Every structure is written in C-alpha cells, then in structure tokens.
Amino acid sequence: MAEESLSARLAEVESMIDRSRRRFDEGSRLVEEAHKALADLQQELIGSPVSLSAEDSEEAASRLLTSLKAAGGEMPETLCGGRLSVDQVQRLIRIDGHPIGITEMEYRVLELLAFARNNVVTRAMLLKHLYRRADDQPQPKIIDVFISKLRKKLRMASSGHEFIETIPQRGWILRDIDDKSGA
C-alpha cells in the first residue's frame, strides 16, 4: 500500500515538474518576444541598431568605420557643426571656437562619435576604434571611464550643455548643438 502511495505521489510530482517546465519555457519565449519587440521599437524611434552578437558587432563596427571614412572621398577637416568642432588636422576639440584640453584616448572616442554623429556608437565599435590589436584589449568598462571624463570636460567648457547621450543597452550618440538653440 505504501509503495502504491509513493508511486502515485512520484507521478504527481513528475507531472507538476513537467507543467512547471512548460510554463517556464513559455515564459522564456514571451520574454524573448518582448525583448525583440522593444528592440524593433527602439530601432524605429531612434534608429539604434538591433541587438548584435559579439562577432556581428565587430563586423558592424568595421563596416561603419570603413563607410564613414570612405563616404565622400576625403574626410572634412572639421567634424560636427554648431558649438562643437573636431579638427582632425590639428587633432583639437573646440567648443564655441575655444580649444579644450582632452587626452589622446578621449579625442579618439570623440572622433568616432563625431564621425557617426546622431547615430548610435556601440561599446564594441569604440573598443575596435581605440584598440586595433587583438592582444591590446582592455576591460570594456574603460569606455565608460572615457565617456564620463569626456562628458565632464565638454560640460564644463560649454556651460553645462550635454553633447553625448547614452542610449541604454545600445551605446552613445553625439548630438549636434547649434549656436542658435543652445541645446
């Protein structure tokens, strides 16, 4: 009698586990669909790229850099317009015509953001732009440090205006701020 009771109980527990597993799988599928829908919506609203694997990110970064540098033949001497200018010849950053002091790595971050201004630049793109050799790859969080320091310097030089916008889970955008609007 006890064996039958245990067998019945075991069958019941296995059935509960099976139902739970199916619910979990269904829930996981719904979460994936929600993430895809959110990515599609972000793509439509702000033109940010859809989620990419690490390999696809590397390829997208290479394509973006190549196309940006190849567009129009020669690169303009000054990137950006309005209040912020990135002078590639002298490797200077100016706000309202006044040069600001930044490090070489901060310059290179801003240079890529300026090449792609008003478009999302991912962490993978910045890492590829800054560290071209595979054996020279630092921790990805170093990009956050460069962005933070760069934002602070740009904000101080422009009386508090924000030029670099964070797009959560995607990357950063350099927004043009013209003289007339001031924001």
C-alpha positions as MATLAB code, in Angstrom:
seq = 'MAEESLSARLAEVESMIDRSRRRFDEGSRLVEEAHKALADLQQELIGSPVSLSAEDSEEAASRLLTSLKAAGGEMPETLCGGRLSVDQVQRLIRIDGHPIGITEMEYRVLELLAFARNNVVTRAMLLKHLYRRADDQPQPKIIDVFISKLRKKLRMASSGHEFIETIPQRGWILRDIDDKSGA';
ca = [
       0.000    0.000    0.000;
       2.788    2.389    0.904;
       4.547    1.621   -2.390;
       1.429    2.478   -4.404;
       1.053    5.720   -2.467;
       4.675    6.635   -3.111;
       4.354    5.745   -6.812;
       1.212    7.871   -7.124;
       2.891   10.761   -5.315;
       6.010   10.448   -7.522;
       3.858   10.520  -10.670;
       2.069   13.610   -9.334;
       5.365   15.392   -8.599;
       6.729   14.493  -12.059;
       3.542   15.879  -13.609;
       3.928   19.124  -11.611;
       7.569   19.438  -12.709;
       6.574   18.846  -16.326;
       3.837   21.529  -16.153;
       6.274   23.944  -14.490;
       8.890   23.302  -17.182;
       6.330   24.015  -19.951;
       5.270   27.250  -18.197;
       8.902   28.273  -17.795;
       9.601   27.612  -21.492;
       6.514   29.609  -22.465;
       7.557   32.457  -20.142;
      11.076   32.474  -21.607;
       9.634   32.605  -25.118;
       7.400   35.539  -24.133;
      10.361   37.411  -22.610;
      12.393   36.889  -25.809;
       9.483   38.166  -27.904;
       9.162   41.221  -25.638;
      12.897   41.981  -25.977;
      12.661   41.687  -29.760;
       9.592   43.936  -29.852;
      11.387   46.519  -27.685;
      14.487   46.396  -29.919;
      12.293   46.822  -33.016;
      10.529   49.791  -31.406;
      13.855   51.406  -30.449;
      15.069   50.823  -33.995;
      12.061   52.682  -35.376;
      12.135   55.507  -32.816;
      15.833   56.335  -32.573;
      17.460   54.366  -35.352;
      19.574   52.345  -32.953;
      20.886   49.020  -34.179;
      19.117   45.816  -33.232;
      20.867   43.504  -30.785;
      24.019   42.030  -32.270;
      26.234   39.161  -31.230;
      29.856   39.945  -30.395;
      31.010   38.786  -33.843;
      28.267   40.758  -35.624;
      29.129   43.815  -33.509;
      32.752   43.594  -34.613;
      31.677   43.330  -38.244;
      29.200   46.219  -37.878;
      31.932   48.344  -36.278;
      34.314   47.631  -39.147;
      31.660   48.391  -41.752;
      30.661   51.632  -40.024;
      34.253   52.859  -39.725;
      35.029   51.913  -43.323;
      31.890   53.505  -44.717;
      32.282   56.671  -42.658;
      35.865   57.136  -43.772;
      35.047   56.264  -47.387;
      31.937   58.438  -47.700;
      32.614   61.416  -49.888;
      36.218   60.533  -50.659;
      38.119   62.908  -48.390;
      37.140   63.432  -44.802;
      36.334   67.028  -43.891;
      38.942   68.856  -41.855;
      36.388   69.626  -39.156;
      33.727   67.231  -37.959;
      30.478   68.429  -36.374;
      28.920   71.793  -36.723;
      27.366   74.210  -34.316;
      29.075   74.682  -30.987;
      31.335   71.605  -31.073;
      34.029   71.034  -33.676;
      36.514   68.200  -34.004;
      39.514   69.341  -36.038;
      41.139   66.222  -37.490;
      44.138   68.026  -38.930;
      45.229   69.669  -35.666;
      43.544   66.970  -33.542;
      41.803   69.643  -31.480;
      38.364   69.870  -29.951;
      36.743   73.283  -29.826;
      33.553   74.490  -28.206;
      32.351   77.885  -29.385;
      35.731   78.272  -31.122;
      37.740   77.753  -27.909;
      40.031   74.718  -27.722;
      39.571   72.354  -24.803;
      42.202   70.026  -23.398;
      41.484   66.329  -23.631;
      43.665   63.209  -23.698;
      44.515   61.279  -26.863;
      42.089   58.476  -25.983;
      39.297   60.950  -25.220;
      39.998   62.592  -28.581;
      39.725   59.244  -30.359;
      36.420   58.477  -28.598;
      35.025   61.866  -29.597;
      36.392   61.466  -33.120;
      34.398   58.263  -33.670;
      31.289   59.765  -32.089;
      31.714   62.779  -34.411;
      32.144   60.557  -37.498;
      28.859   58.879  -36.614;
      27.123   61.880  -35.013;
      23.408   61.470  -34.478;
      23.884   57.679  -34.803;
      24.467   55.126  -32.050;
      28.071   54.067  -31.478;
      28.394   50.829  -29.512;
      30.984   49.815  -26.945;
      32.346   47.236  -29.438;
      32.807   49.953  -32.066;
      34.678   52.181  -29.631;
      36.889   49.318  -28.433;
      37.715   48.414  -32.028;
      38.494   52.054  -32.854;
      40.678   52.585  -29.775;
      42.413   49.217  -29.565;
      43.126   47.894  -33.020;
      45.271   44.923  -31.966;
      43.518   41.850  -30.551;
      46.187   41.465  -27.850;
      45.664   45.089  -26.746;
      42.066   44.717  -25.474;
      41.349   46.257  -22.051;
      38.233   45.711  -19.958;
      35.162   47.024  -21.840;
      34.247   49.251  -18.850;
      37.186   51.536  -19.758;
      34.877   53.049  -22.388;
      32.561   54.233  -19.574;
      35.534   55.982  -17.962;
      36.493   57.756  -21.214;
      32.873   58.800  -21.872;
      32.445   60.076  -18.306;
      35.633   62.178  -18.379;
      34.830   63.477  -21.851;
      31.294   64.454  -20.833;
      32.619   66.330  -17.813;
      35.138   68.293  -19.895;
      32.586   69.112  -22.596;
      30.002   70.145  -19.982;
      32.488   72.441  -18.215;
      33.574   74.073  -21.488;
      30.003   74.594  -22.723;
      28.320   75.965  -19.602;
      26.574   72.714  -18.783;
      25.349   71.524  -22.176;
      25.268   67.776  -22.861;
      26.642   66.639  -26.190;
      26.884   62.878  -25.562;
      23.652   60.979  -24.962;
      23.547   57.449  -23.573;
      21.194   55.040  -25.291;
      20.586   52.306  -22.687;
      21.710   48.815  -23.720;
      22.997   50.216  -27.036;
      25.753   52.814  -26.773;
      26.191   56.564  -27.174;
      25.196   59.306  -29.610;
      26.920   62.628  -30.164;
      24.160   65.186  -30.686;
      24.788   68.396  -32.572;
      24.086   71.511  -30.553;
      23.950   74.593  -32.724;
      24.715   78.149  -31.747;
      21.138   79.389  -32.081;
      19.270   76.804  -29.996;
      21.911   76.472  -27.285;
      20.647   72.950  -26.520;
];
